[in-house]
Amino acid sequence: MALLSFDMKRNPAQAKTSLLVLLALMIVFPFIAQQFGNSWVRIMDIALLYIMLALGLNVVVGFAGLLDLGYIAFYAIGAYTAGLLASPQFAAVIESFVNTYPVVGNFLVMVCGPEIVQNGIHLSLWLIVPISALFAAFFGALLGAPTLKLRGDYLAIVTLGFGEIIRIFMNNLNAPVNITNGPQGINLIDPIRVFGVSLAGEPGSGSMVKIFGMSTPSVNAYYFLFLLLCIGVIFFSVRLQDSRLGRAWVA
């Protein structure tokens, strides 16, 4: 018998115990790995992000059985949207419109106001996440509508093409109007703030974050946020699989 088992149907008691053991290991990991430097924790930060991406892909490929090779394009759309809503980049967008298309640019200046024109948009994380998700979902629906009846290789070709189109489009969307800053990407993105606490650390803190009166490295703060989000996505994915809609997809 395996030391750890996650089969909730055949052996639910062992599966729950295994989940608790795994969760305990994940909680203590950054404190142990930190003894060898922050790089290992930073790697796990990125790994947790990709785990959440893989769980989303599993809905399409695993549950519905649709070979989607352009899934990462929707992630890119959401990421660029988040970048525009939390950086000085939108100020550069308005400036580009003013220089290239004065009518549109002056309209944006009038609508956005001097603060955004000067400093860009800096929204809260709680607004950025749903807006970015809705924007990515809109493009998902836009691609999904004409490809509803495609299956197998045909769907794979269409989604792969869409993924490449988005990649090329984003890399070249710096002229004539600079929206994405081209291959250089969007810079100076605001650090994540949760309940007023910057997970990158305040200026002069040496990348240390104070949580409940205790100081912890920035990479640890990001790690626990991503771990919490990952647990939420796993829970949602499992509940979705057991729902009527999930069973219909699997069937």
LUMKEVO-831805 format. One record per residue: residue number from 0; residue in three letters; x, y, z of N, C-alpha, C in turn. Coordinates in steps of 0.2 Angstrom, whole numbers. Layout:
<NUM "ALA" <X Y Z> <X Y Z> <X Y Z>>;
...
END
This chain:
<0 "MET" <4 -6 0> <0 0 0> <4 6 0>>;
<1 "ALA" <2 11 -4> <6 17 -4> <6 21 2>>;
<2 "LEU" <12 24 3> <12 28 10> <7 34 10>>;
<3 "LEU" <7 37 4> <2 43 3> <-3 41 -2>>;
<4 "SER" <-10 42 -1> <-15 40 -6> <-20 46 -6>>;
<5 "PHE" <-22 48 -12> <-27 54 -12> <-33 51 -16>>;
<6 "ASP" <-35 45 -16> <-41 42 -19> <-46 43 -13>>;
<7 "MET" <-51 48 -14> <-56 49 -9> <-61 44 -10>>;
<8 "LYS" <-62 40 -16> <-67 36 -16> <-66 29 -13>>;
<9 "ARG" <-60 26 -15> <-58 20 -12> <-56 20 -5>>;
<10 "ASN" <-52 25 -3> <-50 25 4> <-50 32 7>>;
<11 "PRO" <-56 35 8> <-56 42 10> <-52 44 17>>;
<12 "ALA" <-52 39 21> <-48 40 28> <-41 42 26>>;
<13 "GLN" <-38 37 22> <-31 38 21> <-30 44 16>>;
<14 "ALA" <-35 46 12> <-34 51 8> <-34 58 12>>;
<15 "LYS" <-38 58 17> <-39 64 21> <-32 65 25>>;
<16 "THR" <-30 59 28> <-23 60 31> <-18 62 27>>;
<17 "SER" <-18 59 21> <-12 61 16> <-13 69 14>>;
<18 "LEU" <-19 71 14> <-19 78 12> <-17 83 18>>;
<19 "LEU" <-18 81 24> <-16 84 30> <-8 84 30>>;
<20 "VAL" <-5 78 29> <2 78 29> <5 82 24>>;
<21 "LEU" <2 82 18> <5 86 12> <4 93 14>>;
<22 "LEU" <-2 95 17> <-3 102 19> <3 105 24>>;
<23 "ALA" <4 100 29> <9 102 34> <16 103 31>>;
<24 "LEU" <17 98 26> <24 99 23> <24 105 19>>;
<25 "MET" <19 107 15> <19 113 11> <20 119 16>>;
<26 "ILE" <17 119 22> <17 125 26> <24 126 29>>;
<27 "VAL" <28 120 31> <34 121 34> <40 122 28>>;
<28 "PHE" <38 120 22> <43 120 17> <47 127 16>>;
<29 "PRO" <44 133 16> <48 139 15> <53 140 21>>;
<30 "PHE" <51 138 27> <55 139 33> <62 135 32>>;
<31 "ILE" <61 129 30> <66 124 29> <71 126 23>>;
<32 "ALA" <67 128 17> <71 129 11> <74 136 12>>;
<33 "GLN" <72 140 16> <75 147 17> <82 146 19>>;
<34 "GLN" <84 141 23> <90 140 25> <95 139 20>>;
<35 "PHE" <93 138 14> <97 137 8> <97 143 3>>;
<36 "GLY" <93 148 5> <92 154 1> <85 155 -1>>;
<37 "ASN" <83 161 -3> <77 162 -5> <75 159 -12>>;
<38 "SER" <80 157 -16> <78 155 -23> <74 149 -23>>;
<39 "TRP" <75 144 -18> <70 139 -18> <63 140 -17>>;
<40 "VAL" <62 145 -12> <55 147 -11> <52 151 -17>>;
<41 "ARG" <56 155 -20> <54 159 -26> <52 154 -32>>;
<42 "ILE" <56 148 -33> <54 143 -38> <47 140 -36>>;
<43 "MET" <46 139 -29> <40 136 -27> <34 141 -29>>;
<44 "ASP" <35 147 -28> <30 153 -29> <28 152 -37>>;
<45 "ILE" <33 151 -41> <31 151 -48> <28 144 -49>>;
<46 "ALA" <30 139 -46> <27 132 -47> <20 132 -45>>;
<47 "LEU" <18 136 -39> <11 136 -37> <7 140 -42>>;
<48 "LEU" <10 145 -45> <6 148 -51> <4 144 -57>>;
<49 "TYR" <9 140 -58> <8 135 -64> <4 129 -62>>;
<50 "ILE" <3 127 -56> <-1 122 -53> <-8 125 -55>>;
<51 "MET" <-10 131 -53> <-16 134 -54> <-18 134 -61>>;
<52 "LEU" <-13 136 -65> <-14 136 -73> <-16 129 -75>>;
<53 "ALA" <-12 124 -73> <-14 117 -75> <-20 115 -73>>;
<54 "LEU" <-23 117 -67> <-29 115 -64> <-35 118 -69>>;
<55 "GLY" <-34 124 -71> <-38 127 -76> <-38 123 -83>>;
<56 "LEU" <-32 121 -85> <-32 118 -91> <-35 111 -91>>;
<57 "ASN" <-35 108 -85> <-38 101 -83> <-45 101 -84>>;
<58 "VAL" <-49 107 -83> <-56 108 -84> <-57 107 -92>>;
<59 "VAL" <-53 110 -96> <-54 109 -103> <-52 102 -106>>;
<60 "VAL" <-46 101 -105> <-43 94 -107> <-45 88 -104>>;
<61 "GLY" <-45 89 -97> <-47 83 -93> <-54 81 -92>>;
<62 "PHE" <-58 86 -90> <-65 85 -89> <-69 85 -96>>;
<63 "ALA" <-68 90 -100> <-72 90 -106> <-69 86 -112>>;
<64 "GLY" <-62 85 -111> <-59 81 -116> <-57 84 -123>>;
<65 "LEU" <-57 91 -122> <-55 95 -128> <-48 97 -128>>;
<66 "LEU" <-45 96 -134> <-37 97 -134> <-36 104 -136>>;
<67 "ASP" <-36 108 -131> <-34 116 -131> <-27 117 -131>>;
<68 "LEU" <-24 119 -136> <-17 121 -136> <-15 128 -136>>;
<69 "GLY" <-21 132 -135> <-20 139 -135> <-22 142 -128>>;
<70 "TYR" <-22 138 -123> <-25 140 -116> <-21 145 -113>>;
<71 "ILE" <-14 145 -115> <-10 150 -112> <-11 157 -114>>;
<72 "ALA" <-14 158 -120> <-16 164 -123> <-21 168 -118>>;
<73 "PHE" <-26 165 -115> <-30 168 -111> <-27 170 -104>>;
<74 "TYR" <-22 166 -102> <-18 168 -97> <-14 175 -98>>;
<75 "ALA" <-12 175 -104> <-8 181 -106> <-13 187 -107>>;
<76 "ILE" <-19 186 -109> <-24 192 -110> <-25 194 -103>>;
<77 "GLY" <-26 190 -98> <-28 192 -91> <-22 195 -88>>;
<78 "ALA" <-16 193 -89> <-10 195 -86> <-8 202 -89>>;
<79 "TYR" <-9 204 -95> <-8 210 -98> <-13 215 -96>>;
<80 "THR" <-19 213 -95> <-25 217 -92> <-23 219 -85>>;
<81 "ALA" <-21 214 -81> <-19 216 -74> <-13 221 -74>>;
<82 "GLY" <-8 220 -79> <-2 224 -79> <-5 232 -81>>;
<83 "LEU" <-9 232 -85> <-12 239 -87> <-15 242 -81>>;
<84 "LEU" <-19 238 -77> <-23 241 -72> <-19 242 -65>>;
<85 "ALA" <-12 241 -65> <-8 241 -59> <-1 244 -61>>;
<86 "SER" <-1 249 -65> <6 251 -67> <5 258 -71>>;
<87 "PRO" <11 261 -72> <11 268 -76> <10 267 -83>>;
<88 "GLN" <9 261 -86> <9 259 -93> <3 263 -96>>;
<89 "PHE" <-3 263 -93> <-9 266 -96> <-8 274 -97>>;
<90 "ALA" <-3 277 -93> <-1 284 -95> <2 284 -102>>;
<91 "ALA" <7 279 -103> <10 279 -109> <5 277 -115>>;
<92 "VAL" <0 273 -114> <-5 272 -119> <-9 278 -121>>;
<93 "ILE" <-11 282 -116> <-14 289 -117> <-10 293 -121>>;
<94 "GLU" <-3 294 -119> <2 298 -123> <2 296 -130>>;
<95 "SER" <3 289 -131> <3 287 -138> <-3 289 -142>>;
<96 "PHE" <-9 288 -139> <-15 290 -143> <-15 298 -144>>;
<97 "VAL" <-13 302 -140> <-12 309 -141> <-8 311 -146>>;
<98 "ASN" <-2 307 -147> <3 309 -152> <1 306 -159>>;
<99 "THR" <-3 300 -159> <-4 297 -165> <-11 298 -167>>;
<100 "TYR" <-16 298 -163> <-23 299 -165> <-26 304 -160>>;
<101 "PRO" <-25 311 -161> <-26 316 -156> <-33 316 -154>>;
<102 "VAL" <-38 315 -158> <-45 315 -156> <-47 310 -151>>;
<103 "VAL" <-44 303 -152> <-45 298 -147> <-41 300 -141>>;
<104 "GLY" <-35 302 -142> <-31 304 -136> <-34 309 -131>>;
<105 "ASN" <-36 314 -135> <-39 320 -131> <-46 318 -127>>;
<106 "PHE" <-49 313 -130> <-55 310 -127> <-53 306 -121>>;
<107 "LEU" <-48 302 -121> <-46 298 -116> <-43 303 -110>>;
<108 "VAL" <-40 308 -112> <-37 313 -107> <-43 316 -103>>;
<109 "MET" <-49 318 -107> <-54 321 -104> <-58 316 -99>>;
<110 "VAL" <-58 309 -101> <-62 304 -98> <-58 302 -91>>;
<111 "CYS" <-52 301 -92> <-48 298 -87> <-46 303 -82>>;
<112 "GLY" <-45 309 -83> <-43 314 -78> <-35 315 -78>>;
<113 "PRO" <-33 320 -75> <-25 321 -74> <-21 316 -70>>;
<114 "GLU" <-24 313 -65> <-21 308 -61> <-19 302 -65>>;
<115 "ILE" <-23 299 -69> <-22 293 -73> <-17 295 -79>>;
<116 "VAL" <-18 301 -82> <-14 304 -87> <-7 304 -85>>;
<117 "GLN" <-6 306 -79> <1 307 -76> <4 301 -74>>;
<118 "ASN" <0 297 -70> <3 291 -66> <0 284 -69>>;
<119 "GLY" <-4 284 -73> <-7 277 -75> <-13 275 -70>>;
<120 "ILE" <-15 269 -71> <-20 266 -67> <-17 262 -61>>;
<121 "HIS" <-19 263 -55> <-17 258 -50> <-23 256 -45>>;
<122 "LEU" <-26 251 -48> <-32 248 -44> <-30 243 -39>>;
<123 "SER" <-35 242 -35> <-34 237 -29> <-34 230 -32>>;
<124 "LEU" <-30 225 -29> <-30 218 -31> <-37 215 -32>>;
<125 "TRP" <-42 217 -27> <-48 214 -27> <-52 217 -33>>;
<126 "LEU" <-50 222 -37> <-54 224 -43> <-50 221 -49>>;
<127 "ILE" <-44 221 -48> <-40 219 -54> <-41 212 -56>>;
<128 "VAL" <-41 207 -51> <-42 200 -52> <-49 199 -56>>;
<129 "PRO" <-55 201 -54> <-61 200 -57> <-61 203 -64>>;
<130 "ILE" <-59 209 -65> <-59 212 -71> <-54 209 -76>>;
<131 "SER" <-48 207 -74> <-44 203 -79> <-47 196 -80>>;
<132 "ALA" <-50 193 -76> <-53 186 -77> <-59 187 -82>>;
<133 "LEU" <-63 192 -81> <-69 194 -86> <-66 195 -93>>;
<134 "PHE" <-61 199 -93> <-58 201 -100> <-55 194 -103>>;
<135 "ALA" <-52 190 -99> <-50 184 -102> <-55 179 -104>>;
<136 "ALA" <-61 179 -100> <-67 175 -102> <-70 178 -108>>;
<137 "PHE" <-70 184 -109> <-73 187 -115> <-70 185 -121>>;
<138 "PHE" <-63 184 -121> <-60 182 -127> <-61 174 -128>>;
<139 "GLY" <-61 171 -122> <-63 164 -122> <-69 162 -126>>;
<140 "ALA" <-74 166 -124> <-81 166 -127> <-81 168 -134>>;
<141 "LEU" <-77 173 -136> <-76 175 -143> <-73 170 -147>>;
<142 "LEU" <-68 166 -145> <-65 160 -148> <-70 154 -148>>;
<143 "GLY" <-73 153 -142> <-77 147 -142> <-83 147 -146>>;
<144 "ALA" <-86 153 -147> <-92 153 -151> <-92 150 -158>>;
<145 "PRO" <-87 152 -162> <-86 149 -169> <-83 142 -169>>;
<146 "THR" <-80 139 -163> <-77 133 -163> <-81 128 -159>>;
<147 "LEU" <-87 129 -158> <-91 124 -153> <-91 117 -156>>;
<148 "LYS" <-91 116 -162> <-92 109 -165> <-85 106 -167>>;
<149 "LEU" <-80 110 -166> <-73 107 -168> <-71 102 -162>>;
<150 "ARG" <-68 97 -164> <-65 92 -160> <-58 89 -162>>;
<151 "GLY" <-55 86 -157> <-48 83 -159> <-43 88 -162>>;
<152 "ASP" <-40 85 -168> <-35 89 -171> <-37 96 -174>>;
<153 "TYR" <-43 96 -176> <-46 103 -179> <-46 108 -173>>;
<154 "LEU" <-48 106 -167> <-49 111 -162> <-41 113 -160>>;
<155 "ALA" <-37 108 -160> <-30 109 -158> <-27 114 -162>>;
<156 "ILE" <-28 113 -169> <-25 118 -174> <-28 125 -173>>;
<157 "VAL" <-34 126 -172> <-37 132 -171> <-35 136 -165>>;
<158 "THR" <-34 132 -159> <-32 135 -153> <-25 136 -153>>;
<159 "LEU" <-21 132 -156> <-14 133 -157> <-12 140 -161>>;
<160 "GLY" <-16 141 -166> <-16 147 -170> <-18 153 -166>>;
<161 "PHE" <-23 152 -162> <-25 158 -158> <-20 160 -153>>;
<162 "GLY" <-16 155 -150> <-11 156 -145> <-5 160 -149>>;
<163 "GLU" <-3 158 -155> <2 161 -158> <0 168 -160>>;
<164 "ILE" <-6 169 -162> <-8 176 -164> <-8 180 -158>>;
<165 "ILE" <-10 178 -152> <-10 182 -146> <-2 184 -145>>;
<166 "ARG" <2 179 -145> <9 180 -144> <12 185 -148>>;
<167 "ILE" <11 185 -155> <14 189 -159> <10 196 -159>>;
<168 "PHE" <4 196 -157> <0 202 -157> <3 206 -151>>;
<169 "MET" <4 203 -145> <6 207 -139> <13 209 -140>>;
<170 "ASN" <17 205 -143> <24 207 -144> <25 213 -149>>;
<171 "ASN" <20 215 -153> <20 220 -158> <15 226 -156>>;
<172 "LEU" <12 225 -151> <7 230 -149> <10 236 -145>>;
<173 "ASN" <16 238 -148> <19 245 -146> <20 250 -151>>;
<174 "ALA" <16 249 -157> <16 253 -162> <10 252 -167>>;
<175 "PRO" <7 257 -169> <8 264 -168> <6 267 -161>>;
<176 "VAL" <2 263 -158> <0 265 -151> <3 260 -146>>;
<177 "ASN" <7 262 -141> <11 258 -136> <6 256 -131>>;
<178 "ILE" <3 250 -132> <-1 247 -127> <2 242 -122>>;
<179 "THR" <6 237 -125> <9 232 -121> <17 233 -120>>;
<180 "ASN" <19 238 -123> <27 240 -123> <31 234 -126>>;
<181 "GLY" <27 231 -131> <31 226 -135> <35 221 -131>>;
<182 "PRO" <40 218 -134> <44 213 -131> <47 214 -124>>;
<183 "GLN" <47 221 -122> <50 223 -116> <45 221 -110>>;
<184 "GLY" <38 221 -112> <33 220 -107> <31 226 -103>>;
<185 "ILE" <26 225 -99> <24 231 -94> <29 231 -88>>;
<186 "ASN" <31 236 -87> <36 237 -81> <33 241 -75>>;
<187 "LEU" <36 241 -69> <34 244 -63> <27 243 -61>>;
<188 "ILE" <25 236 -62> <19 234 -59> <19 234 -52>>;
<189 "ASP" <13 237 -49> <12 237 -42> <13 231 -38>>;
<190 "PRO" <16 230 -33> <17 224 -29> <10 222 -26>>;
<191 "ILE" <8 216 -25> <2 214 -22> <1 216 -15>>;
<192 "ARG" <-5 219 -14> <-6 221 -7> <-12 218 -5>>;
<193 "VAL" <-12 215 1> <-17 211 4> <-19 214 11>>;
<194 "PHE" <-25 217 11> <-27 221 17> <-22 226 19>>;
<195 "GLY" <-20 230 14> <-15 235 15> <-8 233 16>>;
<196 "VAL" <-6 227 16> <0 225 17> <4 223 11>>;
<197 "SER" <9 226 9> <13 225 3> <17 219 4>>;
<198 "LEU" <16 214 -1> <19 207 0> <26 208 -3>>;
<199 "ALA" <28 214 -6> <35 215 -8> <39 218 -3>>;
<200 "GLY" <35 220 3> <39 224 8> <39 231 7>>;
<201 "GLU" <38 235 12> <38 242 12> <45 245 10>>;
<202 "PRO" <46 251 7> <52 254 5> <57 254 12>>;
<203 "GLY" <63 252 11> <68 252 17> <67 246 21>>;
<204 "SER" <62 241 20> <62 236 24> <66 230 22>>;
<205 "GLY" <70 230 17> <74 225 15> <70 219 12>>;
<206 "SER" <65 220 9> <60 215 6> <58 210 12>>;
<207 "MET" <57 213 18> <54 210 24> <46 212 24>>;
<208 "VAL" <42 207 26> <35 209 26> <33 208 34>>;
<209 "LYS" <29 212 36> <26 211 43> <19 209 43>>;
<210 "ILE" <18 203 46> <12 200 46> <10 198 53>>;
<211 "PHE" <5 200 56> <3 199 63> <9 200 68>>;
<212 "GLY" <13 206 66> <18 208 70> <25 204 69>>;
<213 "MET" <25 199 65> <31 195 63> <33 197 57>>;
<214 "SER" <40 197 56> <43 199 50> <45 192 46>>;
<215 "THR" <43 192 39> <45 186 35> <47 189 28>>;
<216 "PRO" <52 185 25> <54 187 18> <48 188 13>>;
<217 "SER" <49 192 9> <44 194 4> <42 187 0>>;
<218 "VAL" <47 183 -2> <45 177 -5> <41 172 -1>>;
<219 "ASN" <42 172 5> <37 168 10> <30 171 10>>;
<220 "ALA" <29 177 10> <23 180 9> <19 178 3>>;
<221 "TYR" <23 179 -3> <20 177 -9> <18 170 -9>>;
<222 "TYR" <22 166 -6> <22 158 -6> <15 157 -2>>;
<223 "PHE" <14 159 3> <8 158 7> <1 160 4>>;
<224 "LEU" <2 166 0> <-4 168 -4> <-5 164 -9>>;
<225 "PHE" <0 162 -13> <-1 157 -19> <-4 150 -16>>;
<226 "LEU" <-1 148 -11> <-3 142 -8> <-11 142 -6>>;
<227 "LEU" <-13 147 -3> <-20 148 -1> <-24 148 -7>>;
<228 "LEU" <-22 152 -12> <-26 152 -19> <-26 145 -22>>;
<229 "CYS" <-20 142 -22> <-20 135 -25> <-25 130 -21>>;
<230 "ILE" <-25 131 -15> <-30 126 -11> <-37 128 -13>>;
<231 "GLY" <-39 135 -14> <-45 137 -16> <-47 134 -23>>;
<232 "VAL" <-42 135 -28> <-43 132 -35> <-44 125 -35>>;
<233 "ILE" <-40 121 -31> <-41 114 -30> <-48 112 -28>>;
<234 "PHE" <-50 115 -22> <-57 114 -19> <-62 116 -24>>;
<235 "PHE" <-62 121 -28> <-67 123 -33> <-67 118 -39>>;
<236 "SER" <-61 116 -41> <-60 111 -46> <-64 104 -44>>;
<237 "VAL" <-63 102 -38> <-65 96 -36> <-73 96 -35>>;
<238 "ARG" <-75 102 -33> <-83 103 -32> <-86 103 -39>>;
<239 "LEU" <-82 106 -44> <-85 107 -51> <-85 100 -54>>;
<240 "GLN" <-80 96 -53> <-80 89 -55> <-86 85 -53>>;
<241 "ASP" <-88 86 -46> <-93 82 -43> <-100 85 -45>>;
<242 "SER" <-100 91 -48> <-107 94 -49> <-110 91 -55>>;
<243 "ARG" <-116 93 -56> <-120 91 -62> <-117 93 -69>>;
<244 "LEU" <-114 99 -69> <-111 102 -75> <-104 98 -76>>;
<245 "GLY" <-100 97 -71> <-94 93 -71> <-95 86 -74>>;
<246 "ARG" <-100 82 -71> <-102 76 -73> <-104 75 -81>>;
<247 "ALA" <-107 81 -83> <-109 81 -90> <-103 82 -94>>;
<248 "TRP" <-98 86 -92> <-92 87 -96> <-88 80 -96>>;
<249 "VAL" <-88 77 -91> <-84 70 -91> <-87 65 -95>>;
<250 "ALA" <-94 65 -95> <-98 60 -99> <-97 62 -107>>;
END
